[in-house]
Amino acid sequence: MLCPKCGKENPDNVGTCTACNYELPAVSVEGKRVDVQISKMAVASSLCALVGLVCSLLLLVIAVVNPLVLDRDSLLFLLSGWVTQLAMVVSFCLGVAALVQISASAGRRTGQGFAVIGLAVPFILFLLVMWLPALAREMETALRGRCGANLMGIGKAMLIYADDYQDQLPRAGGPGTVWQPKINNWQAQDRFDAYGLTPDGRGGAAGISASLYLLIKYAGLLPNSFLCPYDHSMSEFKPTKYNVRDQELTSVWDFGPEPWKHCSYAYHMPYSLYALTTSSEPGIGVAADRGPWIDSPFAKARNFRLFKPDGDIKQQKAGNSLVHQEDGQNVLFMDGHVYFEKRAFCAINDDNIYTFWDGSDIRRGAPPIIGSQPQDRRDSLLVHDPPVAARK
């Protein structure tokens, strides 16, 4: 019951106000005492506001922890958004109705606090919705910038490496080494055992990550330089995670027994006639965020038929890296500059960096598989190691 003198709310059936000791009148109808009740509409308004708040906070937490889960077309994103909007509208309407009911009840209805919550939460969320997109853009720009800085650091390390290896960019193994996702022995004592080379240093097999790992062994990079901050499926490589405590980073030959979990970036196919050197074309792609046509630890390869360079925006973006939600990819070019490209066909003559040229549209090309090769010295082909379990 509300005190008519001070306006404070009191428990039901008390004789005097707990705040000012004013004697409260009995609420009665036709001589019978009427119990004061909490407005059910006010309570419902408060509950709807809390439901909407929980759904909105769920979206925010997932977006911060793993933005890749919240694809704009995902069921989780759409369902949570609709529930939030519906709960907020219902909460606001019930809150207004509850305040009107309480005001007209002559003290027989209480629950103004619940009604105020039902009105305040939608208003606060509205302000957040107006402010969060700008914050999200700033966060995305910052993460892209850190990813680009990683690639720029990789590019500088490649030049340091090339100075010591006859202008050759990192290439694990030796003449005749072929591509496979996992090397022979990542803890080997020498390169012959690591890559399975013959005594004369030929043959064997190595992954894309094994070539990039040479920058840790010989150019001073750290494992976290190979992690895109937007790629939450990756973790920093530490030998201790694999119960290896007596070996330094420079004494092993790859990012552990599961290298695809510790390297976010794709690299121009090094096991081919067209491996990169410092004299390669300046506009050729050297490294970038992982492409969409090879399985990764967090996603299956995309259906290549969805990608059409001449199609609408969605069909063009289908050829982009999945790491940045298909908005584009950071690309390191041979001349050392890094740029966030909004389309994958961004190399020499609009060559697609994630496909090899098959004689058709150079902007589309053909999706790579294990064993794919660039077709000439101007054909960018950036690939990454698929998880071994994904190989057929």
TORRO-632153 format. One record per residue (C-alpha): residue in one letter; x, y, z. Coordinates in pm, 1 decimal, padded with zeros to 6 digits, always signed. Example, Ala and Ser with C-alpha at 12.3 -4.5 7.8 and 13.67 -1.06 7.14 Angstrom:
+----+----------+----------+----------+
: aa :       xx :       yy :       zz :
+----+----------+----------+----------+
:  A : +01230.0 : -00450.0 : +00780.0 :
:  S : +01367.0 : -00106.0 : +00714.0 :
+----+----------+----------+----------+
//
This chain:
+----+----------+----------+----------+
: aa :       xx :       yy :       zz :
+----+----------+----------+----------+
:  M : +00000.0 : +00000.0 : +00000.0 :
:  L : +00122.1 : +00351.5 : -00077.7 :
:  C : +00135.9 : +00602.4 : +00206.4 :
:  P : -00080.5 : +00905.1 : +00114.6 :
:  K : +00152.3 : +01133.2 : +00312.7 :
:  C : +00505.8 : +01039.6 : +00198.6 :
:  G : +00430.4 : +00818.9 : -00102.9 :
:  K : +00636.5 : +00527.0 : +00023.5 :
:  E : +00521.9 : +00171.2 : -00044.8 :
:  N : +00438.0 : -00038.9 : +00261.6 :
:  P : +00374.6 : -00410.3 : +00319.0 :
:  D : +00017.3 : -00527.6 : +00296.9 :
:  N : -00206.9 : -00498.6 : +00605.2 :
:  V : +00017.4 : -00268.3 : +00812.7 :
:  G : -00148.4 : -00002.6 : +01027.0 :
:  T : +00114.2 : +00273.7 : +01004.7 :
:  C : +00366.4 : +00379.5 : +00739.7 :
:  T : +00709.2 : +00229.3 : +00802.5 :
:  A : +00874.5 : +00547.8 : +00677.2 :
:  C : +00681.5 : +00831.6 : +00845.4 :
:  N : +00456.7 : +00651.8 : +01098.0 :
:  Y : +00147.4 : +00800.2 : +00936.1 :
:  E : -00166.0 : +00599.3 : +01017.7 :
:  L : -00270.1 : +00426.6 : +00699.6 :
:  P : -00638.5 : +00416.7 : +00610.8 :
:  A : -00797.6 : +00079.6 : +00556.7 :
:  V : -00874.2 : +00002.5 : +00196.9 :
:  S : -01227.5 : -00130.4 : +00175.8 :
:  V : -01513.0 : -00185.0 : -00062.5 :
:  E : -01867.8 : -00192.7 : +00079.1 :
:  G : -01725.6 : -00219.1 : +00428.6 :
:  K : -01501.9 : -00514.6 : +00352.7 :
:  R : -01125.7 : -00482.8 : +00366.4 :
:  V : -00953.9 : -00533.1 : +00029.2 :
:  D : -00603.6 : -00681.2 : +00021.8 :
:  V : -00342.5 : -00477.5 : -00164.5 :
:  Q : -00197.4 : -00678.7 : -00455.1 :
:  I : +00103.8 : -00645.1 : -00679.1 :
:  S : +00008.9 : -00567.6 : -01037.8 :
:  K : +00046.9 : -00876.8 : -01250.3 :
:  M : +00103.8 : -00658.1 : -01555.3 :
:  A : +00394.0 : -00485.4 : -01380.0 :
:  V : +00553.2 : -00819.4 : -01295.1 :
:  A : +00502.3 : -00945.3 : -01651.7 :
:  S : +00657.3 : -00625.8 : -01784.9 :
:  S : +00963.0 : -00675.4 : -01567.1 :
:  L : +00999.4 : -01040.4 : -01670.4 :
:  C : +00973.8 : -00956.7 : -02042.5 :
:  A : +01239.6 : -00690.0 : -01999.0 :
:  L : +01471.9 : -00939.4 : -01831.6 :
:  V : +01414.6 : -01196.5 : -02110.8 :
:  G : +01504.4 : -00939.9 : -02373.6 :
:  L : +01806.6 : -00829.0 : -02173.8 :
:  V : +01935.9 : -01186.0 : -02137.6 :
:  C : +01898.8 : -01253.3 : -02513.3 :
:  S : +02079.4 : -00932.7 : -02604.8 :
:  L : +02361.2 : -01003.0 : -02358.9 :
:  L : +02390.7 : -01356.6 : -02500.3 :
:  L : +02446.5 : -01214.3 : -02847.8 :
:  L : +02702.1 : -00968.0 : -02713.0 :
:  V : +02898.8 : -01234.5 : -02522.8 :
:  I : +02909.5 : -01469.8 : -02823.1 :
:  A : +03012.7 : -01184.7 : -03050.6 :
:  V : +03307.3 : -01104.3 : -02822.2 :
:  V : +03412.7 : -01463.9 : -02750.0 :
:  N : +03365.1 : -01604.3 : -03100.1 :
:  P : +03224.0 : -01368.9 : -03366.5 :
:  L : +03244.6 : -01646.4 : -03628.0 :
:  V : +02948.2 : -01821.2 : -03465.4 :
:  L : +02722.8 : -01523.6 : -03528.3 :
:  D : +02692.1 : -01532.0 : -03901.8 :
:  R : +02437.6 : -01268.7 : -04001.3 :
:  D : +02212.8 : -01535.9 : -04151.2 :
:  S : +02249.6 : -01786.7 : -03868.0 :
:  L : +01944.7 : -01917.9 : -03684.4 :
:  L : +02093.7 : -01815.0 : -03348.3 :
:  F : +02141.4 : -01456.0 : -03461.4 :
:  L : +01791.5 : -01424.8 : -03611.4 :
:  L : +01611.4 : -01599.6 : -03325.2 :
:  S : +01786.4 : -01402.8 : -03050.7 :
:  G : +01725.8 : -01076.9 : -03234.8 :
:  W : +01354.2 : -01140.5 : -03281.0 :
:  V : +01307.4 : -01255.4 : -02919.5 :
:  T : +01485.6 : -00943.3 : -02793.8 :
:  Q : +01272.7 : -00709.1 : -03004.1 :
:  L : +00943.6 : -00878.8 : -02919.0 :
:  A : +01024.4 : -00893.1 : -02546.1 :
:  M : +01117.0 : -00525.0 : -02541.1 :
:  V : +00796.1 : -00412.9 : -02715.8 :
:  V : +00577.2 : -00626.0 : -02486.9 :
:  S : +00770.0 : -00507.6 : -02181.7 :
:  F : +00721.7 : -00141.6 : -02267.2 :
:  C : +00350.2 : -00176.2 : -02341.0 :
:  L : +00283.8 : -00374.7 : -02023.8 :
:  G : +00487.4 : -00126.9 : -01818.7 :
:  V : +00276.4 : +00167.3 : -01937.3 :
:  A : -00046.4 : -00025.7 : -01878.9 :
:  A : +00070.0 : -00131.5 : -01531.8 :
:  L : +00145.9 : +00225.7 : -01425.1 :
:  V : -00197.0 : +00336.8 : -01543.2 :
:  Q : -00357.0 : +00046.5 : -01355.9 :
:  I : -00166.3 : +00122.4 : -01034.5 :
:  S : -00252.1 : +00493.1 : -01054.6 :
:  A : -00621.8 : +00420.9 : -01100.1 :
:  S : -00642.8 : +00156.0 : -00829.2 :
:  A : -00664.4 : +00394.7 : -00534.3 :
:  G : -00386.4 : +00206.1 : -00358.6 :
:  R : -00519.8 : -00143.3 : -00429.0 :
:  R : -00237.9 : -00216.6 : -00674.6 :
:  T : +00134.5 : -00186.7 : -00611.8 :
:  G : +00441.6 : -00281.1 : -00812.7 :
:  Q : +00560.9 : +00049.2 : -00953.2 :
:  G : +00919.3 : -00078.7 : -00928.0 :
:  F : +00843.6 : -00372.2 : -01158.7 :
:  A : +00670.2 : -00142.9 : -01406.6 :
:  V : +00960.8 : +00103.5 : -01404.5 :
:  I : +01202.5 : -00180.8 : -01479.0 :
:  G : +00981.2 : -00284.5 : -01770.0 :
:  L : +00999.1 : +00069.4 : -01908.2 :
:  A : +01363.3 : +00144.6 : -01835.1 :
:  V : +01527.5 : -00169.7 : -01977.2 :
:  P : +01390.3 : -00124.5 : -02334.7 :
:  F : +01500.3 : +00239.3 : -02329.9 :
:  I : +01852.0 : +00145.1 : -02215.0 :
:  L : +01877.0 : -00132.1 : -02475.8 :
:  F : +01763.3 : +00112.4 : -02744.1 :
:  L : +02053.3 : +00340.9 : -02653.2 :
:  L : +02290.5 : +00042.9 : -02658.6 :
:  V : +02166.5 : -00064.0 : -03001.3 :
:  M : +02236.2 : +00287.4 : -03128.6 :
:  W : +02588.0 : +00282.5 : -02979.2 :
:  L : +02703.5 : -00078.8 : -03029.0 :
:  P : +02736.8 : -00074.0 : -03412.6 :
:  A : +02992.3 : +00205.7 : -03387.1 :
:  L : +03176.7 : +00013.5 : -03115.2 :
:  A : +03163.6 : -00306.7 : -03322.8 :
:  R : +03310.2 : -00125.5 : -03623.4 :
:  E : +03592.6 : +00010.5 : -03409.8 :
:  M : +03666.1 : -00334.8 : -03267.2 :
:  E : +03657.0 : -00492.6 : -03612.2 :
:  T : +03890.9 : -00228.2 : -03750.8 :
:  A : +04129.7 : -00284.8 : -03460.8 :
:  L : +04129.0 : -00663.1 : -03509.3 :
:  R : +04183.9 : -00627.3 : -03882.8 :
:  G : +04470.9 : -00393.0 : -03807.7 :
:  R : +04634.6 : -00644.9 : -03574.4 :
:  C : +04590.1 : -00918.6 : -03834.6 :
:  G : +04746.8 : -00694.9 : -04099.8 :
:  A : +05034.8 : -00613.7 : -03864.5 :
:  N : +05096.9 : -00986.8 : -03819.6 :
:  L : +05118.4 : -01036.1 : -04195.0 :
:  M : +05346.2 : -00736.8 : -04233.3 :
:  G : +05575.9 : -00884.3 : -03969.0 :
:  I : +05570.7 : -01216.2 : -04155.3 :
:  G : +05666.4 : -01034.3 : -04474.7 :
:  K : +05965.4 : -00867.0 : -04308.6 :
:  A : +06076.7 : -01198.1 : -04159.1 :
:  M : +06056.3 : -01357.8 : -04504.2 :
:  L : +06298.5 : -01099.5 : -04640.1 :
:  I : +06538.0 : -01169.1 : -04350.6 :
:  Y : +06511.8 : -01539.5 : -04426.4 :
:  A : +06563.8 : -01482.1 : -04799.9 :
:  D : +06886.6 : -01290.3 : -04735.4 :
:  D : +07035.3 : -01608.1 : -04589.8 :
:  Y : +06888.3 : -01852.5 : -04842.0 :
:  Q : +06973.9 : -01721.6 : -05187.5 :
:  D : +06662.7 : -01499.3 : -05216.0 :
:  Q : +06430.5 : -01798.2 : -05167.1 :
:  L : +06123.2 : -01744.1 : -04951.1 :
:  P : +06061.4 : -02013.6 : -04685.4 :
:  R : +06028.8 : -02360.8 : -04832.7 :
:  A : +06050.8 : -02669.3 : -04611.0 :
:  G : +06218.5 : -02985.2 : -04737.6 :
:  G : +06428.6 : -02994.9 : -05050.3 :
:  P : +06406.0 : -03056.1 : -05426.5 :
:  G : +06109.2 : -03276.1 : -05504.3 :
:  T : +05936.7 : -03229.2 : -05167.3 :
:  V : +05558.8 : -03254.5 : -05203.7 :
:  W : +05273.2 : -03104.6 : -05004.7 :
:  Q : +05100.9 : -03298.4 : -04730.7 :
:  P : +04938.4 : -03149.2 : -04417.0 :
:  K : +05163.9 : -03322.6 : -04164.7 :
:  I : +05540.5 : -03370.4 : -04172.6 :
:  N : +05717.1 : -03695.3 : -04087.1 :
:  N : +05848.7 : -03593.7 : -03742.9 :
:  W : +05802.9 : -03245.0 : -03597.5 :
:  Q : +06047.3 : -03321.1 : -03311.9 :
:  A : +06320.3 : -03465.3 : -03535.8 :
:  Q : +06690.6 : -03407.1 : -03472.6 :
:  D : +06752.1 : -03299.9 : -03832.2 :
:  R : +06566.2 : -03196.6 : -04146.8 :
:  F : +06615.1 : -03534.8 : -04312.8 :
:  D : +06409.7 : -03709.7 : -04047.4 :
:  A : +06167.0 : -03416.7 : -04011.1 :
:  Y : +06057.1 : -03420.9 : -04375.4 :
:  G : +06147.6 : -03776.6 : -04472.0 :
:  L : +06420.9 : -03668.5 : -04714.1 :
:  T : +06655.6 : -03901.5 : -04894.0 :
:  P : +07027.7 : -03889.4 : -04796.9 :
:  D : +07093.9 : -03640.1 : -05077.9 :
:  G : +06828.6 : -03402.7 : -04938.6 :
:  R : +06556.7 : -03472.0 : -05194.0 :
:  G : +06197.1 : -03588.9 : -05187.1 :
:  G : +05995.5 : -03612.4 : -04869.6 :
:  A : +05680.8 : -03423.9 : -04781.8 :
:  A : +05594.6 : -03112.7 : -04579.3 :
:  G : +05297.9 : -02895.2 : -04497.5 :
:  I : +05237.2 : -02528.6 : -04564.3 :
:  S : +05276.3 : -02456.5 : -04194.6 :
:  A : +05616.9 : -02630.5 : -04195.6 :
:  S : +05743.2 : -02372.8 : -04444.6 :
:  L : +05607.1 : -02086.7 : -04234.7 :
:  Y : +05759.6 : -02239.8 : -03921.8 :
:  L : +06103.7 : -02178.5 : -04070.6 :
:  L : +06045.8 : -01812.4 : -03985.1 :
:  I : +06035.3 : -01911.6 : -03617.9 :
:  K : +06347.2 : -02126.4 : -03646.6 :
:  Y : +06560.4 : -01888.8 : -03850.8 :
:  A : +06404.3 : -01538.8 : -03854.5 :
:  G : +06306.4 : -01484.9 : -03491.4 :
:  L : +05927.5 : -01472.5 : -03521.4 :
:  L : +05711.2 : -01594.7 : -03232.7 :
:  P : +05418.9 : -01839.0 : -03272.2 :
:  N : +05156.9 : -01575.4 : -03187.5 :
:  S : +05258.6 : -01388.0 : -03504.0 :
:  F : +05075.0 : -01656.4 : -03700.4 :
:  L : +04740.7 : -01608.4 : -03525.0 :
:  C : +04477.3 : -01379.3 : -03670.5 :
:  P : +04308.9 : -01217.2 : -03365.8 :
:  Y : +03973.5 : -01267.6 : -03539.6 :
:  D : +04034.9 : -01641.8 : -03573.2 :
:  H : +03915.8 : -01784.6 : -03241.4 :
:  S : +03953.0 : -02141.6 : -03364.7 :
:  M : +04332.4 : -02106.3 : -03338.8 :
:  S : +04557.8 : -02122.7 : -03033.6 :
:  E : +04920.8 : -02026.6 : -02984.5 :
:  F : +05164.1 : -02310.9 : -03036.9 :
:  K : +05349.0 : -02412.7 : -02721.3 :
:  P : +05551.1 : -02736.1 : -02711.6 :
:  T : +05447.2 : -02788.3 : -02350.0 :
:  K : +05087.6 : -02841.2 : -02466.2 :
:  Y : +05211.3 : -03160.3 : -02627.5 :
:  N : +05412.6 : -03270.3 : -02322.2 :
:  V : +05739.1 : -03158.6 : -02479.5 :
:  R : +05932.3 : -02980.1 : -02206.9 :
:  D : +06294.1 : -03020.0 : -02308.3 :
:  Q : +06284.6 : -02862.2 : -02656.2 :
:  E : +06292.8 : -02497.0 : -02756.4 :
:  L : +06080.8 : -02345.2 : -03033.6 :
:  T : +06382.4 : -02336.6 : -03261.1 :
:  S : +06458.8 : -02705.3 : -03215.3 :
:  V : +06131.5 : -02840.1 : -03360.8 :
:  W : +06018.7 : -02832.4 : -03723.7 :
:  D : +05648.4 : -02746.7 : -03722.6 :
:  F : +05360.2 : -02618.1 : -03509.8 :
:  G : +05327.8 : -02950.7 : -03327.7 :
:  P : +05148.7 : -03270.6 : -03433.7 :
:  E : +04837.5 : -03068.9 : -03530.9 :
:  P : +04986.2 : -02764.7 : -03704.1 :
:  W : +04654.3 : -02659.9 : -03860.7 :
:  K : +04537.2 : -02557.2 : -03510.5 :
:  H : +04815.4 : -02304.1 : -03460.6 :
:  C : +04850.1 : -02118.1 : -03791.4 :
:  S : +04578.8 : -01886.5 : -03926.0 :
:  Y : +04738.6 : -01791.9 : -04255.0 :
:  A : +04755.6 : -01928.0 : -04606.3 :
:  Y : +05082.0 : -01913.2 : -04801.3 :
:  H : +05168.5 : -01922.5 : -05170.4 :
:  M : +05229.2 : -02286.5 : -05270.4 :
:  P : +05602.9 : -02337.8 : -05198.5 :
:  Y : +05627.3 : -02695.3 : -05335.6 :
:  S : +05615.6 : -02616.5 : -05705.7 :
:  L : +05816.9 : -02483.8 : -05996.6 :
:  Y : +05684.6 : -02140.6 : -05907.2 :
:  A : +05789.2 : -02107.6 : -05544.8 :
:  L : +05841.8 : -01741.7 : -05456.9 :
:  T : +06170.2 : -01556.2 : -05452.4 :
:  T : +06247.6 : -01190.7 : -05384.2 :
:  S : +06247.8 : -01132.8 : -05761.7 :
:  S : +05889.6 : -01254.1 : -05806.9 :
:  E : +05628.1 : -01012.6 : -05941.1 :
:  P : +05552.3 : -00735.7 : -05683.8 :
:  G : +05176.0 : -00780.3 : -05719.1 :
:  I : +05164.0 : -01153.0 : -05649.4 :
:  G : +04998.0 : -01266.5 : -05327.2 :
:  V : +05237.7 : -01411.6 : -05069.7 :
:  A : +05020.4 : -01481.1 : -04764.9 :
:  A : +04669.7 : -01403.2 : -04641.3 :
:  D : +04390.8 : -01517.2 : -04412.0 :
:  R : +04290.6 : -01879.5 : -04478.8 :
:  G : +04085.8 : -01927.8 : -04794.4 :
:  P : +03734.5 : -02075.5 : -04817.7 :
:  W : +03804.7 : -02376.3 : -05044.5 :
:  I : +04002.7 : -02596.4 : -04802.7 :
:  D : +03872.5 : -02741.3 : -04475.7 :
:  S : +03985.4 : -02562.2 : -04160.9 :
:  P : +03955.9 : -02649.1 : -03791.3 :
:  F : +03635.3 : -02447.6 : -03756.4 :
:  A : +03458.8 : -02492.0 : -04090.9 :
:  K : +03419.8 : -02719.1 : -04388.8 :
:  A : +03527.9 : -02594.9 : -04729.5 :
:  R : +03266.1 : -02374.5 : -04893.2 :
:  N : +03069.8 : -02491.1 : -05197.3 :
:  F : +03262.3 : -02344.0 : -05491.7 :
:  R : +02945.6 : -02311.0 : -05698.3 :
:  L : +02828.9 : -02031.7 : -05467.8 :
:  F : +03114.8 : -01807.5 : -05582.9 :
:  K : +03051.4 : -01591.6 : -05891.5 :
:  P : +03283.1 : -01295.8 : -05959.8 :
:  D : +03019.5 : -01140.1 : -06186.9 :
:  G : +02731.2 : -01210.4 : -05949.1 :
:  D : +02575.0 : -00999.4 : -05677.2 :
:  I : +02764.6 : -00889.2 : -05368.5 :
:  K : +02680.0 : -01205.4 : -05174.5 :
:  Q : +02805.6 : -01428.3 : -05459.8 :
:  Q : +03127.4 : -01227.3 : -05488.3 :
:  K : +03186.7 : -01236.6 : -05111.8 :
:  A : +03142.3 : -01615.9 : -05116.2 :
:  G : +03500.7 : -01631.2 : -05244.0 :
:  N : +03640.0 : -01445.0 : -04943.0 :
:  S : +03803.0 : -01584.8 : -04632.2 :
:  L : +03559.7 : -01706.2 : -04367.3 :
:  V : +03775.5 : -01566.9 : -04087.5 :
:  H : +03652.2 : -01208.9 : -04133.1 :
:  Q : +03289.5 : -01316.7 : -04188.9 :
:  E : +03338.9 : -01299.1 : -04566.4 :
:  D : +03389.9 : -00921.4 : -04557.1 :
:  G : +03737.0 : -00966.9 : -04706.5 :
:  Q : +04089.6 : -01074.1 : -04615.5 :
:  N : +04421.9 : -00919.7 : -04524.6 :
:  V : +04670.3 : -00996.0 : -04801.2 :
:  L : +05050.2 : -00968.1 : -04797.6 :
:  F : +05188.4 : -00889.3 : -05142.3 :
:  M : +05537.4 : -00950.5 : -05274.9 :
:  D : +05631.9 : -00582.8 : -05256.2 :
:  G : +05576.6 : -00599.4 : -04878.1 :
:  H : +05252.5 : -00405.7 : -04844.7 :
:  V : +04945.8 : -00549.3 : -04668.9 :
:  Y : +04593.3 : -00449.5 : -04760.4 :
:  F : +04245.6 : -00559.8 : -04654.3 :
:  E : +04104.1 : -00675.1 : -04987.5 :
:  K : +03725.0 : -00691.6 : -05013.3 :
:  R : +03740.9 : -00946.8 : -05293.9 :
:  A : +03964.6 : -01251.6 : -05342.4 :
:  F : +04046.1 : -01161.4 : -05704.2 :
:  C : +04298.7 : -00896.8 : -05607.9 :
:  A : +04639.4 : -01010.2 : -05739.7 :
:  I : +04802.5 : -00960.4 : -06083.1 :
:  N : +04538.8 : -00898.5 : -06351.5 :
:  D : +04264.0 : -00964.4 : -06094.1 :
:  D : +04399.4 : -01313.5 : -06032.4 :
:  N : +04217.7 : -01499.6 : -05754.4 :
:  I : +04461.0 : -01559.6 : -05468.2 :
:  Y : +04276.1 : -01869.5 : -05339.0 :
:  T : +04247.8 : -02060.4 : -05669.1 :
:  F : +04481.0 : -02170.3 : -05947.3 :
:  W : +04419.8 : -02057.3 : -06302.2 :
:  D : +04258.9 : -02328.5 : -06514.2 :
:  G : +04238.3 : -02129.6 : -06838.0 :
:  S : +03892.4 : -01990.9 : -06765.8 :
:  D : +03803.5 : -01668.7 : -06582.6 :
:  I : +04119.1 : -01569.8 : -06392.1 :
:  R : +03904.4 : -01406.7 : -06123.2 :
:  R : +03745.7 : -01744.2 : -06044.5 :
:  G : +03997.7 : -02015.8 : -06133.9 :
:  A : +03967.2 : -02363.3 : -05982.8 :
:  P : +03963.5 : -02456.9 : -05611.7 :
:  P : +04283.8 : -02619.7 : -05485.6 :
:  I : +04327.5 : -02968.2 : -05346.9 :
:  I : +04636.0 : -03146.1 : -05213.4 :
:  G : +04878.4 : -03145.8 : -05505.6 :
:  S : +04746.3 : -02833.9 : -05682.0 :
:  Q : +05010.1 : -02610.1 : -05840.9 :
:  P : +05027.4 : -02250.3 : -05966.9 :
:  Q : +05012.3 : -02247.4 : -06345.2 :
:  D : +05281.0 : -01983.7 : -06400.8 :
:  R : +05492.2 : -01727.7 : -06216.1 :
:  R : +05205.8 : -01476.0 : -06201.9 :
:  D : +04946.3 : -01716.9 : -06067.2 :
:  S : +04888.1 : -01660.7 : -05694.4 :
:  L : +04781.9 : -01977.9 : -05514.5 :
:  L : +04751.2 : -01928.5 : -05138.9 :
:  V : +04672.8 : -02249.0 : -04952.0 :
:  H : +04670.2 : -02379.6 : -04596.0 :
:  D : +04690.4 : -02725.4 : -04441.6 :
:  P : +04355.2 : -02897.8 : -04386.8 :
:  P : +04305.6 : -03104.1 : -04072.3 :
:  V : +04431.4 : -03457.0 : -04137.2 :
:  A : +04092.1 : -03599.9 : -04039.4 :
:  A : +03935.2 : -03401.0 : -04322.9 :
:  R : +04147.4 : -03559.2 : -04595.1 :
:  K : +03983.2 : -03811.2 : -04822.7 :
+----+----------+----------+----------+
//
